[in-house]
Amino acid sequence: MKLQWLKPLLGRTGPFTTVYLDATRAASAGETEAMDRWRGLRRDLESAGAPARILDGLGDQIARPTWVAGPHGRVLIADVDGVCVDRVLAEPPARSVAVYGDVPALLPAVRAADQAVEYLLVEVDRQGADLSWPGPSGQAAGGGHEAVEGGHDVVHKMREGGMSHRRMQTRAEDSWERNAEAVAAEIDRVVAAREPEVVLVTGDVRAISLVRDAVGQRAAELLVEVPGGSRAQGVKADVFAHKMHESLEQFRIRRREQVLSVFRQEQGRDEGAVTELGDVVEVLRRGQVRDLVLAEPVPGQESSLANRTVWVGPEPLQIGLDRAALEAIGVTDDARELPAEIALVRAALGQDAGVTFAGDGLVELIDGVGAVLRWSDPGTPSERLVSQSGDQARLREVG
């Protein structure tokens, strides 16, 4: 999943305030229910020493509607300058929590990224198309929209015979093609500028086919057709919204499985994947990680890393199991102990690695954590040593 939007946090000055909130609205209460939850969290943050100015800014942000129907959550992170992250979660947290400390609680924000898909929606007919994309928090508010009109207005075929009618049919088909080319050019431009993960296209079947043939290779690889949509009025919006949600969910599952499939394959080869907290910390410190893999906690249970800590220095890749490990790499000042989940995600962001959650039973992880590697060398921790050690009690299947 894309996490570039979180990386700027690494260069910001703490302390940080992180809010992980159930933003679900009751039909009768509207937005006030989320604000009631926030007021309880604010009291906790005040007790922890969070500045009133920062809390006021968070309160103003939370008061703004998400425009998301049904159960959902929200994660906000503020530094000394104010709110710098505001993301919607597809599922609300089991319990709303808030944390004030030297580093942001990154895991809720990473979960928000895992639940979201950056997409471009193209609703096309034979005259042009409407292009739209969601805002940075995954909801409609703050997104973008533009219309493309091809400019070729002979769009209907004549149904009667004769030479003139055939000429009109040819002109109509030519107009469709020219209009599709204009739409395709704009899709290519938006894809290059916004870098969506998937392009959803819906509308007139013939126009979709022409657009698919006209877009560039990059956009063509992202194109997914979703039936039921239209530029015209009268489309069943709720039915199409359901189909669109299904398409995005299927993409999210494929995105996750692509990483887990590589992890399983490389773990079997004992080459490009590692597991166990100490080994993952080592490859993170060496900048080898392409994707960090975290076990998805079983509902009602804490994660395997919930009570584990590691030591970090000022830089994200300065990480070790204990203070001695940091001193061994020359970090003597500003070393501190952090919850393992926060430190691992911080180090992953520091080397532009992705983060993927593995559901129960999908991969084998020790300590609930693993990593897919960009490269390996003789100094890379070997999983064969773990399997030969007889320490199978630490192995468990997670998803």
C-alpha positions, 0 to 999 in steps of 0.5 A: 500500500502507499505510505508516502503521505506518512513519511513527512511525519519523520521530519516533524518535531514532537511531541505528537498527539494521535487520536484513534476515534469511532466516527460513526454517526447515529441517525438522530445524533448526527456528528455530535456523537463523535464529538462526545467521544472526542471530549472524553479523549480530550480529558485524557490528553489534557491529563497527559500534558497535551497543549490546549492549542493543539487540542482545540485544533484537533477538536475543530478538525473532528467537528468537520463531517467525514461525509461517510455513511455507516460505521467508520473510524478516523485517525488524526495526528497532530504535531507542535504546528497542528493537525498533519494527518486526518484519515478515515478508517473503513472500520471503527476501532473497538475502543476510541483511544488517544496518545500523547508522546514523543513519536506518533502512534503510526499503526492506526494511520497505516491501518487506514492506508490498508483499508483505502484504495487510491482510485480514479473513476471514469464515467464514459459515454460516446461524447466524453467522460466525467473523471473523479477521485477521492480526497486524501482521507479516502472520502468524497470531500476534498476530492477532484472532478473534471469533465472531458468533452471530445468535441466531435458531435456526430455520435448517433448512427442512422438506422436506415439504408443508403449511401448517405446513411452509411457515410453518417454511420462512418462519421459517427464511428469516427466521432466516437473514436476521436472522443475516446482519444480525447478521454484517453489522453486525459486519463493518461494525464491524470494517471501520471499526475495523481498515480492512482492504484486502480482506474475504474471505468463505467458507462457506455460499453462501446465507449469503454472499449474505445477508451481501453484501446486508446489509453497508454500502457500505464493506464491500461494496466490499471483499468478495471471495468465496473458495470452499472454506472453512467454519465446520464441521470437516472442511474441507480446510484446505490447499486453502482456504489455497491459494485464499485465498493466490491471492485475496490475491495477485490483490488485491496485483497489482491494488493495484499495477496501480492505481498503475502505470496512473495513472502511465502515464496521467498520464505520457502527459498530462505532468500528474500524474506525473514520473520521473528522480531530480532531478524526483522529489526536487523534487516530494517536497520540494514535498509533491506526491507521492501514490505513489512508484514504484520499479523492482523490481531485476532478480534478480542486479542492483543497483537503478538507485538503488543507488549514488545519494545525496541530501541531507536535513535534519532534516525528511523533506521537506527533501531535495535533490540536493546540499547547495546545494539544501538551503541554498537552502531554508534548511537550513544545520544538520544536513544529511547525505547519505543513500542515495537509496532511504532518503531518497526513502522517508523523504520519501514517508512524511513526506507520507503517500504510498504506495510501489509497486514496478514490475516489469520492463517495466511502466512507463518510468522514468528512474533507476529512480524516478517519482512519481504526483502529488496536484496540479501547477502551473506549478512542477512539473517537466515530463516533456516537457522530458526527452522533447524533450532527446534524452536517451533513453539514460536511459530504460529500461522497468522493471516 
